[in-house]
Amino acid sequence: MRVTVHHFKVYDAVNDSWIVPPRKSPAERIESVRGVIIPGTAEEVERSVLDEQDRYDPRPRGYERPRILN
């Protein structure tokens, strides 16, 4: 079964700014976290690739977040 996932943004009241998580989610989950869908980011994926929190990571397997060197 396929599901449509989207990138979205959520408001961070502590820092008074919007945050865009790296993972995509179905519209139902985005609504549940009070997020806003970013238009043009829809992608259809197999439901089986979503994690236990209904999130999809579009980054390549083995991706490691760049480290900040001081």
PDB file of N, CA, C and O in Angstrom:
ATOM      1  N   MET A   1       0.846  -1.182   0.000  1.00  0.00           N
ATOM      2  CA  MET A   1       0.000   0.000   0.000  1.00  0.00           C
ATOM      3  C   MET A   1       0.887   1.240   0.000  1.00  0.00           C
ATOM      4  O   MET A   1       1.861   1.316   0.750  1.00  0.00           O
ATOM      5  N   ARG A   2       0.551   2.198  -0.834  1.00  0.00           N
ATOM      6  CA  ARG A   2       1.331   3.434  -0.944  1.00  0.00           C
ATOM      7  C   ARG A   2       0.651   4.560  -0.157  1.00  0.00           C
ATOM      8  O   ARG A   2      -0.569   4.579   0.009  1.00  0.00           O
ATOM      9  N   VAL A   3       1.471   5.488   0.316  1.00  0.00           N
ATOM     10  CA  VAL A   3       0.983   6.620   1.092  1.00  0.00           C
ATOM     11  C   VAL A   3       1.746   7.865   0.632  1.00  0.00           C
ATOM     12  O   VAL A   3       2.913   7.778   0.249  1.00  0.00           O
ATOM     13  N   THR A   4       1.087   9.010   0.672  1.00  0.00           N
ATOM     14  CA  THR A   4       1.728  10.272   0.302  1.00  0.00           C
ATOM     15  C   THR A   4       2.317  10.918   1.543  1.00  0.00           C
ATOM     16  O   THR A   4       1.639  11.092   2.555  1.00  0.00           O
ATOM     17  N   VAL A   5       3.600  11.274   1.447  1.00  0.00           N
ATOM     18  CA  VAL A   5       4.288  11.953   2.543  1.00  0.00           C
ATOM     19  C   VAL A   5       4.742  13.330   2.064  1.00  0.00           C
ATOM     20  O   VAL A   5       4.899  13.560   0.865  1.00  0.00           O
ATOM     21  N   HIS A   6       4.948  14.231   3.002  1.00  0.00           N
ATOM     22  CA  HIS A   6       5.313  15.618   2.684  1.00  0.00           C
ATOM     23  C   HIS A   6       6.383  16.109   3.645  1.00  0.00           C
ATOM     24  O   HIS A   6       6.474  15.639   4.780  1.00  0.00           O
ATOM     25  N   HIS A   7       7.197  17.062   3.182  1.00  0.00           N
ATOM     26  CA  HIS A   7       8.013  17.822   4.116  1.00  0.00           C
ATOM     27  C   HIS A   7       7.060  18.815   4.762  1.00  0.00           C
ATOM     28  O   HIS A   7       6.047  19.191   4.174  1.00  0.00           O
ATOM     29  N   PHE A   8       7.391  19.234   5.971  1.00  0.00           N
ATOM     30  CA  PHE A   8       6.522  20.153   6.697  1.00  0.00           C
ATOM     31  C   PHE A   8       7.348  20.991   7.649  1.00  0.00           C
ATOM     32  O   PHE A   8       8.527  20.722   7.878  1.00  0.00           O
ATOM     33  N   LYS A   9       6.721  21.996   8.192  1.00  0.00           N
ATOM     34  CA  LYS A   9       7.395  22.826   9.188  1.00  0.00           C
ATOM     35  C   LYS A   9       6.533  22.878  10.442  1.00  0.00           C
ATOM     36  O   LYS A   9       5.307  22.786  10.384  1.00  0.00           O
ATOM     37  N   VAL A  10       7.210  23.029  11.578  1.00  0.00           N
ATOM     38  CA  VAL A  10       6.525  23.169  12.862  1.00  0.00           C
ATOM     39  C   VAL A  10       7.103  24.389  13.567  1.00  0.00           C
ATOM     40  O   VAL A  10       8.282  24.711  13.424  1.00  0.00           O
ATOM     41  N   TYR A  11       6.253  25.052  14.323  1.00  0.00           N
ATOM     42  CA  TYR A  11       6.687  26.260  15.018  1.00  0.00           C
ATOM     43  C   TYR A  11       7.328  25.913  16.349  1.00  0.00           C
ATOM     44  O   TYR A  11       6.767  25.157  17.143  1.00  0.00           O
ATOM     45  N   ASP A  12       8.493  26.463  16.583  1.00  0.00           N
ATOM     46  CA  ASP A  12       9.218  26.284  17.836  1.00  0.00           C
ATOM     47  C   ASP A  12       9.027  27.557  18.656  1.00  0.00           C
ATOM     48  O   ASP A  12       9.695  28.565  18.427  1.00  0.00           O
ATOM     49  N   ALA A  13       8.106  27.494  19.611  1.00  0.00           N
ATOM     50  CA  ALA A  13       7.775  28.680  20.405  1.00  0.00           C
ATOM     51  C   ALA A  13       8.932  29.124  21.290  1.00  0.00           C
ATOM     52  O   ALA A  13       9.065  30.313  21.580  1.00  0.00           O
ATOM     53  N   VAL A  14       9.768  28.189  21.721  1.00  0.00           N
ATOM     54  CA  VAL A  14      10.903  28.533  22.580  1.00  0.00           C
ATOM     55  C   VAL A  14      11.877  29.450  21.844  1.00  0.00           C
ATOM     56  O   VAL A  14      12.362  30.433  22.403  1.00  0.00           O
ATOM     57  N   ASN A  15      12.155  29.116  20.585  1.00  0.00           N
ATOM     58  CA  ASN A  15      13.102  29.909  19.790  1.00  0.00           C
ATOM     59  C   ASN A  15      12.427  30.884  18.841  1.00  0.00           C
ATOM     60  O   ASN A  15      13.102  31.592  18.093  1.00  0.00           O
ATOM     61  N   ASP A  16      11.081  30.929  18.866  1.00  0.00           N
ATOM     62  CA  ASP A  16      10.306  31.827  18.014  1.00  0.00           C
ATOM     63  C   ASP A  16      10.713  31.694  16.540  1.00  0.00           C
ATOM     64  O   ASP A  16      10.995  32.682  15.862  1.00  0.00           O
ATOM     65  N   SER A  17      10.732  30.427  16.062  1.00  0.00           N
ATOM     66  CA  SER A  17      11.105  30.185  14.669  1.00  0.00           C
ATOM     67  C   SER A  17      10.458  28.894  14.168  1.00  0.00           C
ATOM     68  O   SER A  17       9.986  28.070  14.950  1.00  0.00           O
ATOM     69  N   TRP A  18      10.449  28.745  12.852  1.00  0.00           N
ATOM     70  CA  TRP A  18       9.926  27.531  12.229  1.00  0.00           C
ATOM     71  C   TRP A  18      11.060  26.544  12.045  1.00  0.00           C
ATOM     72  O   TRP A  18      12.187  26.931  11.736  1.00  0.00           O
ATOM     73  N   ILE A  19      10.761  25.268  12.236  1.00  0.00           N
ATOM     74  CA  ILE A  19      11.724  24.180  12.062  1.00  0.00           C
ATOM     75  C   ILE A  19      11.203  23.250  10.975  1.00  0.00           C
ATOM     76  O   ILE A  19      10.016  22.926  10.951  1.00  0.00           O
ATOM     77  N   VAL A  20      12.082  22.819  10.077  1.00  0.00           N
ATOM     78  CA  VAL A  20      11.731  21.838   9.043  1.00  0.00           C
ATOM     79  C   VAL A  20      12.486  20.554   9.367  1.00  0.00           C
ATOM     80  O   VAL A  20      13.697  20.474   9.162  1.00  0.00           O
ATOM     81  N   PRO A  21      11.766  19.540   9.877  1.00  0.00           N
ATOM     82  CA  PRO A  21      12.427  18.259  10.178  1.00  0.00           C
ATOM     83  C   PRO A  21      12.949  17.604   8.894  1.00  0.00           C
ATOM     84  O   PRO A  21      12.403  17.846   7.817  1.00  0.00           O
ATOM     85  N   PRO A  22      13.997  16.779   8.995  1.00  0.00           N
ATOM     86  CA  PRO A  22      14.543  16.133   7.796  1.00  0.00           C
ATOM     87  C   PRO A  22      13.642  15.026   7.237  1.00  0.00           C
ATOM     88  O   PRO A  22      13.767  14.657   6.069  1.00  0.00           O
ATOM     89  N   ARG A  23      12.737  14.496   8.063  1.00  0.00           N
ATOM     90  CA  ARG A  23      11.867  13.406   7.617  1.00  0.00           C
ATOM     91  C   ARG A  23      10.539  13.936   7.084  1.00  0.00           C
ATOM     92  O   ARG A  23      10.073  15.004   7.483  1.00  0.00           O
ATOM     93  N   LYS A  24       9.940  13.169   6.176  1.00  0.00           N
ATOM     94  CA  LYS A  24       8.614  13.485   5.643  1.00  0.00           C
ATOM     95  C   LYS A  24       7.582  12.660   6.401  1.00  0.00           C
ATOM     96  O   LYS A  24       7.906  11.626   6.986  1.00  0.00           O
ATOM     97  N   SER A  25       6.334  13.129   6.384  1.00  0.00           N
ATOM     98  CA  SER A  25       5.254  12.414   7.063  1.00  0.00           C
ATOM     99  C   SER A  25       3.957  12.527   6.275  1.00  0.00           C
ATOM    100  O   SER A  25       3.801  13.430   5.453  1.00  0.00           O
ATOM    101  N   PRO A  26       3.010  11.594   6.531  1.00  0.00           N
ATOM    102  CA  PRO A  26       1.678  11.710   5.935  1.00  0.00           C
ATOM    103  C   PRO A  26       0.946  12.918   6.539  1.00  0.00           C
ATOM    104  O   PRO A  26       1.257  13.350   7.649  1.00  0.00           O
ATOM    105  N   ALA A  27      -0.015  13.447   5.804  1.00  0.00           N
ATOM    106  CA  ALA A  27      -0.755  14.631   6.244  1.00  0.00           C
ATOM    107  C   ALA A  27      -1.389  14.450   7.625  1.00  0.00           C
ATOM    108  O   ALA A  27      -1.426  15.392   8.417  1.00  0.00           O
ATOM    109  N   GLU A  28      -1.887  13.247   7.917  1.00  0.00           N
ATOM    110  CA  GLU A  28      -2.541  13.009   9.212  1.00  0.00           C
ATOM    111  C   GLU A  28      -1.566  13.216  10.371  1.00  0.00           C
ATOM    112  O   GLU A  28      -1.927  13.800  11.393  1.00  0.00           O
ATOM    113  N   ARG A  29      -0.350  12.744  10.213  1.00  0.00           N
ATOM    114  CA  ARG A  29       0.642  12.920  11.278  1.00  0.00           C
ATOM    115  C   ARG A  29       1.055  14.385  11.401  1.00  0.00           C
ATOM    116  O   ARG A  29       1.235  14.897  12.505  1.00  0.00           O
ATOM    117  N   ILE A  30       1.200  15.048  10.266  1.00  0.00           N
ATOM    118  CA  ILE A  30       1.580  16.463  10.283  1.00  0.00           C
ATOM    119  C   ILE A  30       0.526  17.274  11.033  1.00  0.00           C
ATOM    120  O   ILE A  30       0.860  18.153  11.828  1.00  0.00           O
ATOM    121  N   GLU A  31      -0.735  16.978  10.778  1.00  0.00           N
ATOM    122  CA  GLU A  31      -1.814  17.665  11.504  1.00  0.00           C
ATOM    123  C   GLU A  31      -1.726  17.386  13.001  1.00  0.00           C
ATOM    124  O   GLU A  31      -1.964  18.281  13.812  1.00  0.00           O
ATOM    125  N   SER A  32      -1.389  16.160  13.372  1.00  0.00           N
ATOM    126  CA  SER A  32      -1.354  15.794  14.790  1.00  0.00           C
ATOM    127  C   SER A  32      -0.241  16.510  15.554  1.00  0.00           C
ATOM    128  O   SER A  32      -0.336  16.674  16.770  1.00  0.00           O
ATOM    129  N   VAL A  33       0.808  16.936  14.858  1.00  0.00           N
ATOM    130  CA  VAL A  33       1.892  17.673  15.513  1.00  0.00           C
ATOM    131  C   VAL A  33       1.795  19.175  15.231  1.00  0.00           C
ATOM    132  O   VAL A  33       2.731  19.937  15.474  1.00  0.00           O
ATOM    133  N   ARG A  34       0.627  19.571  14.709  1.00  0.00           N
ATOM    134  CA  ARG A  34       0.354  20.984  14.399  1.00  0.00           C
ATOM    135  C   ARG A  34       1.341  21.567  13.402  1.00  0.00           C
ATOM    136  O   ARG A  34       1.731  22.731  13.492  1.00  0.00           O
ATOM    137  N   GLY A  35       1.736  20.733  12.449  1.00  0.00           N
ATOM    138  CA  GLY A  35       2.657  21.184  11.413  1.00  0.00           C
ATOM    139  C   GLY A  35       1.924  21.760  10.216  1.00  0.00           C
ATOM    140  O   GLY A  35       0.701  21.669  10.111  1.00  0.00           O
ATOM    141  N   VAL A  36       2.698  22.357   9.314  1.00  0.00           N
ATOM    142  CA  VAL A  36       2.186  22.949   8.079  1.00  0.00           C
ATOM    143  C   VAL A  36       2.921  22.290   6.912  1.00  0.00           C
ATOM    144  O   VAL A  36       4.149  22.323   6.844  1.00  0.00           O
ATOM    145  N   ILE A  37       2.157  21.691   5.995  1.00  0.00           N
ATOM    146  CA  ILE A  37       2.747  21.028   4.826  1.00  0.00           C
ATOM    147  C   ILE A  37       3.430  22.066   3.945  1.00  0.00           C
ATOM    148  O   ILE A  37       2.897  23.151   3.715  1.00  0.00           O
ATOM    149  N   ILE A  38       4.623  21.716   3.453  1.00  0.00           N
ATOM    150  CA  ILE A  38       5.340  22.574   2.515  1.00  0.00           C
ATOM    151  C   ILE A  38       4.911  22.159   1.105  1.00  0.00           C
ATOM    152  O   ILE A  38       5.186  21.035   0.686  1.00  0.00           O
ATOM    153  N   PRO A  39       4.239  23.054   0.367  1.00  0.00           N
ATOM    154  CA  PRO A  39       3.748  22.709  -0.971  1.00  0.00           C
ATOM    155  C   PRO A  39       4.881  22.243  -1.900  1.00  0.00           C
ATOM    156  O   PRO A  39       6.009  22.731  -1.824  1.00  0.00           O
ATOM    157  N   GLY A  40       4.550  21.296  -2.770  1.00  0.00           N
ATOM    158  CA  GLY A  40       5.500  20.809  -3.760  1.00  0.00           C
ATOM    159  C   GLY A  40       6.443  19.736  -3.259  1.00  0.00           C
ATOM    160  O   GLY A  40       7.372  19.357  -3.972  1.00  0.00           O
ATOM    161  N   THR A  41       6.231  19.232  -2.042  1.00  0.00           N
ATOM    162  CA  THR A  41       7.140  18.230  -1.487  1.00  0.00           C
ATOM    163  C   THR A  41       6.519  16.837  -1.397  1.00  0.00           C
ATOM    164  O   THR A  41       7.117  15.934  -0.812  1.00  0.00           O
ATOM    165  N   ALA A  42       5.343  16.654  -1.962  1.00  0.00           N
ATOM    166  CA  ALA A  42       4.652  15.363  -1.881  1.00  0.00           C
ATOM    167  C   ALA A  42       5.440  14.274  -2.595  1.00  0.00           C
ATOM    168  O   ALA A  42       6.046  14.498  -3.643  1.00  0.00           O
ATOM    169  N   GLU A  43       5.414  13.090  -1.996  1.00  0.00           N
ATOM    170  CA  GLU A  43       6.087  11.926  -2.560  1.00  0.00           C
ATOM    171  C   GLU A  43       5.308  10.687  -2.132  1.00  0.00           C
ATOM    172  O   GLU A  43       4.923  10.561  -0.970  1.00  0.00           O
ATOM    173  N   GLU A  44       5.077   9.774  -3.072  1.00  0.00           N
ATOM    174  CA  GLU A  44       4.389   8.530  -2.730  1.00  0.00           C
ATOM    175  C   GLU A  44       5.419   7.462  -2.412  1.00  0.00           C
ATOM    176  O   GLU A  44       6.353   7.229  -3.180  1.00  0.00           O
ATOM    177  N   VAL A  45       5.233   6.811  -1.257  1.00  0.00           N
ATOM    178  CA  VAL A  45       6.150   5.750  -0.827  1.00  0.00           C
ATOM    179  C   VAL A  45       5.325   4.574  -0.310  1.00  0.00           C
ATOM    180  O   VAL A  45       4.143   4.720   0.000  1.00  0.00           O
ATOM    181  N   GLU A  46       5.956   3.421  -0.221  1.00  0.00           N
ATOM    182  CA  GLU A  46       5.304   2.262   0.377  1.00  0.00           C
ATOM    183  C   GLU A  46       5.163   2.496   1.878  1.00  0.00           C
ATOM    184  O   GLU A  46       6.101   2.964   2.525  1.00  0.00           O
ATOM    185  N   ARG A  47       4.008   2.177   2.429  1.00  0.00           N
ATOM    186  CA  ARG A  47       3.783   2.371   3.868  1.00  0.00           C
ATOM    187  C   ARG A  47       4.826   1.615   4.692  1.00  0.00           C
ATOM    188  O   ARG A  47       5.153   2.028   5.804  1.00  0.00           O
ATOM    189  N   SER A  48       5.336   0.535   4.165  1.00  0.00           N
ATOM    190  CA  SER A  48       6.310  -0.283   4.894  1.00  0.00           C
ATOM    191  C   SER A  48       7.634   0.436   5.151  1.00  0.00           C
ATOM    192  O   SER A  48       8.398  -0.005   6.010  1.00  0.00           O
ATOM    193  N   VAL A  49       7.936   1.524   4.439  1.00  0.00           N
ATOM    194  CA  VAL A  49       9.195   2.250   4.668  1.00  0.00           C
ATOM    195  C   VAL A  49       9.069   3.317   5.760  1.00  0.00           C
ATOM    196  O   VAL A  49      10.058   3.952   6.124  1.00  0.00           O
ATOM    197  N   LEU A  50       7.847   3.515   6.285  1.00  0.00           N
ATOM    198  CA  LEU A  50       7.664   4.481   7.379  1.00  0.00           C
ATOM    199  C   LEU A  50       8.154   3.861   8.680  1.00  0.00           C
ATOM    200  O   LEU A  50       8.034   2.653   8.884  1.00  0.00           O
ATOM    201  N   ASP A  51       8.705   4.690   9.556  1.00  0.00           N
ATOM    202  CA  ASP A  51       9.140   4.162  10.849  1.00  0.00           C
ATOM    203  C   ASP A  51       7.945   4.035  11.787  1.00  0.00           C
ATOM    204  O   ASP A  51       6.807   4.272  11.382  1.00  0.00           O
ATOM    205  N   GLU A  52       8.202   3.661  13.036  1.00  0.00           N
ATOM    206  CA  GLU A  52       7.118   3.423  13.995  1.00  0.00           C
ATOM    207  C   GLU A  52       6.330   4.683  14.340  1.00  0.00           C
ATOM    208  O   GLU A  52       5.254   4.596  14.931  1.00  0.00           O
ATOM    209  N   GLN A  53       6.858   5.862  13.974  1.00  0.00           N
ATOM    210  CA  GLN A  53       6.137   7.118  14.208  1.00  0.00           C
ATOM    211  C   GLN A  53       5.570   7.689  12.908  1.00  0.00           C
ATOM    212  O   GLN A  53       5.259   8.878  12.831  1.00  0.00           O
ATOM    213  N   ASP A  54       5.437   6.843  11.895  1.00  0.00           N
ATOM    214  CA  ASP A  54       4.909   7.221  10.573  1.00  0.00           C
ATOM    215  C   ASP A  54       5.746   8.291   9.882  1.00  0.00           C
ATOM    216  O   ASP A  54       5.199   9.185   9.236  1.00  0.00           O
ATOM    217  N   ARG A  55       7.063   8.207  10.014  1.00  0.00           N
ATOM    218  CA  ARG A  55       7.957   9.150   9.350  1.00  0.00           C
ATOM    219  C   ARG A  55       8.744   8.434   8.266  1.00  0.00           C
ATOM    220  O   ARG A  55       9.049   7.247   8.390  1.00  0.00           O
ATOM    221  N   TYR A  56       9.073   9.161   7.198  1.00  0.00           N
ATOM    222  CA  TYR A  56       9.867   8.637   6.099  1.00  0.00           C
ATOM    223  C   TYR A  56      11.121   9.486   5.972  1.00  0.00           C
ATOM    224  O   TYR A  56      11.042  10.712   5.902  1.00  0.00           O
ATOM    225  N   ASP A  57      12.268   8.841   5.941  1.00  0.00           N
ATOM    226  CA  ASP A  57      13.534   9.555   5.800  1.00  0.00           C
ATOM    227  C   ASP A  57      13.978   9.489   4.341  1.00  0.00           C
ATOM    228  O   ASP A  57      14.389   8.424   3.880  1.00  0.00           O
ATOM    229  N   PRO A  58      13.906  10.608   3.595  1.00  0.00           N
ATOM    230  CA  PRO A  58      14.274  10.581   2.175  1.00  0.00           C
ATOM    231  C   PRO A  58      15.780  10.620   1.926  1.00  0.00           C
ATOM    232  O   PRO A  58      16.222  10.500   0.784  1.00  0.00           O
ATOM    233  N   ARG A  59      16.565  10.786   2.981  1.00  0.00           N
ATOM    234  CA  ARG A  59      18.022  10.846   2.809  1.00  0.00           C
ATOM    235  C   ARG A  59      18.545   9.465   2.435  1.00  0.00           C
ATOM    236  O   ARG A  59      17.964   8.452   2.825  1.00  0.00           O
ATOM    237  N   PRO A  60      19.633   9.421   1.685  1.00  0.00           N
ATOM    238  CA  PRO A  60      20.195   8.121   1.274  1.00  0.00           C
ATOM    239  C   PRO A  60      20.590   7.272   2.485  1.00  0.00           C
ATOM    240  O   PRO A  60      20.999   7.803   3.517  1.00  0.00           O
ATOM    241  N   ARG A  61      20.464   5.961   2.348  1.00  0.00           N
ATOM    242  CA  ARG A  61      20.883   5.058   3.425  1.00  0.00           C
ATOM    243  C   ARG A  61      22.357   5.299   3.729  1.00  0.00           C
ATOM    244  O   ARG A  61      23.163   5.525   2.826  1.00  0.00           O
ATOM    245  N   GLY A  62      22.689   5.248   4.997  1.00  0.00           N
ATOM    246  CA  GLY A  62      24.066   5.463   5.397  1.00  0.00           C
ATOM    247  C   GLY A  62      24.423   6.932   5.560  1.00  0.00           C
ATOM    248  O   GLY A  62      25.556   7.266   5.905  1.00  0.00           O
ATOM    249  N   TYR A  63      23.447   7.816   5.309  1.00  0.00           N
ATOM    250  CA  TYR A  63      23.705   9.258   5.449  1.00  0.00           C
ATOM    251  C   TYR A  63      24.080   9.575   6.887  1.00  0.00           C
ATOM    252  O   TYR A  63      23.430   9.120   7.828  1.00  0.00           O
ATOM    253  N   GLU A  64      25.118  10.349   7.041  1.00  0.00           N
ATOM    254  CA  GLU A  64      25.503  10.815   8.364  1.00  0.00           C
ATOM    255  C   GLU A  64      25.466  12.338   8.358  1.00  0.00           C
ATOM    256  O   GLU A  64      25.957  12.991   7.437  1.00  0.00           O
ATOM    257  N   ARG A  65      24.885  12.867   9.387  1.00  0.00           N
ATOM    258  CA  ARG A  65      24.793  14.310   9.517  1.00  0.00           C
ATOM    259  C   ARG A  65      26.215  14.898   9.575  1.00  0.00           C
ATOM    260  O   ARG A  65      27.064  14.383  10.302  1.00  0.00           O
ATOM    261  N   PRO A  66      26.476  15.971   8.814  1.00  0.00           N
ATOM    262  CA  PRO A  66      27.814  16.577   8.846  1.00  0.00           C
ATOM    263  C   PRO A  66      28.170  17.022  10.274  1.00  0.00           C
ATOM    264  O   PRO A  66      27.328  17.547  11.001  1.00  0.00           O
ATOM    265  N   ARG A  67      29.407  16.804  10.648  1.00  0.00           N
ATOM    266  CA  ARG A  67      29.856  17.204  11.974  1.00  0.00           C
ATOM    267  C   ARG A  67      30.399  18.615  11.919  1.00  0.00           C
ATOM    268  O   ARG A  67      31.056  19.002  10.953  1.00  0.00           O
ATOM    269  N   ILE A  68      30.125  19.374  12.951  1.00  0.00           N
ATOM    270  CA  ILE A  68      30.628  20.751  13.039  1.00  0.00           C
ATOM    271  C   ILE A  68      31.976  20.699  13.763  1.00  0.00           C
ATOM    272  O   ILE A  68      32.076  20.206  14.886  1.00  0.00           O
ATOM    273  N   LEU A  69      32.971  21.201  13.115  1.00  0.00           N
ATOM    274  CA  LEU A  69      34.303  21.223  13.712  1.00  0.00           C
ATOM    275  C   LEU A  69      34.555  22.599  14.310  1.00  0.00           C
ATOM    276  O   LEU A  69      34.289  23.620  13.675  1.00  0.00           O
ATOM    277  N   ASN A  70      35.054  22.617  15.499  1.00  0.00           N
ATOM    278  CA  ASN A  70      35.357  23.902  16.150  1.00  0.00           C
ATOM    279  C   ASN A  70      36.801  24.274  15.983  1.00  0.00           C
ATOM    280  O   ASN A  70      37.228  25.323  16.467  1.00  0.00           O
TER     281      ASN A  70
END
